[in-house]
Amino acid sequence: MEQLINSMHLIHNKKAFTSRFHSHPENEIVYFITGSGTVNINNKDYPFKPNTFSYYNAEKPHFEHHLED
């Protein structure tokens, strides 16, 4: 049976930040419990807010800009 989840991480950022432009060898799902900001995929910004998520295909470069905790 194919493994659906390779790993799970809980990350809490204590301040606003922008991640570096990066990619992963696997698909990635990010669930935003709190905070707000944008994710950038294919040079297009998409807003996020509490209780939303983003999905990144494997090897697809992206970054996140968090406006608050």
C-alpha positions in Angstrom: 0.0 0.0 0.0 1.3 3.4 -0.9 2.1 5.6 2.0 -0.1 8.7 2.0 1.7 10.8 4.6 5.5 10.8 4.6 5.8 13.1 7.6 3.8 15.6 9.6 5.2 18.7 11.2 3.6 21.3 13.5 5.3 24.7 13.2 4.4 27.8 15.1 6.1 31.0 14.0 6.3 33.6 16.7 6.5 36.5 14.3 5.8 37.6 10.7 8.2 36.2 8.2 8.8 35.2 4.5 10.1 31.8 3.7 12.7 31.4 1.0 11.7 30.2 -2.5 12.0 26.4 -2.2 10.5 23.0 -3.3 10.2 19.5 -1.9 10.6 16.1 -3.4 7.1 15.2 -2.2 3.7 16.9 -2.3 3.1 19.2 0.6 -0.1 20.3 2.4 0.0 23.2 4.8 -2.9 23.9 7.1 -3.0 27.4 8.6 -4.6 27.3 12.0 -4.1 31.0 12.7 -2.4 34.0 11.1 -2.7 35.4 7.6 -0.6 36.1 4.6 0.0 34.8 1.1 1.5 31.8 -0.6 3.2 32.2 -3.9 3.0 29.4 -6.5 3.9 29.9 -10.2 4.6 33.6 -9.4 1.0 34.2 -8.3 0.0 35.1 -4.8 -2.9 33.4 -3.0 -4.1 34.7 0.3 -4.5 32.5 3.4 -6.2 33.1 6.7 -7.1 30.8 9.7 -8.6 27.4 8.8 -7.4 27.4 5.2 -4.7 25.3 3.5 -2.4 25.3 0.6 -1.3 22.3 -1.6 2.1 22.2 -3.3 2.9 19.6 -6.0 6.3 17.9 -5.6 9.2 19.8 -7.0 7.0 22.9 -7.5 8.9 26.0 -6.2 6.9 28.1 -3.8 7.2 30.4 -0.8 5.0 31.8 2.0 4.7 35.3 3.4 3.2 35.4 6.9 1.9 38.8 8.0 1.3 37.9 11.6 1.8 35.1 14.2 
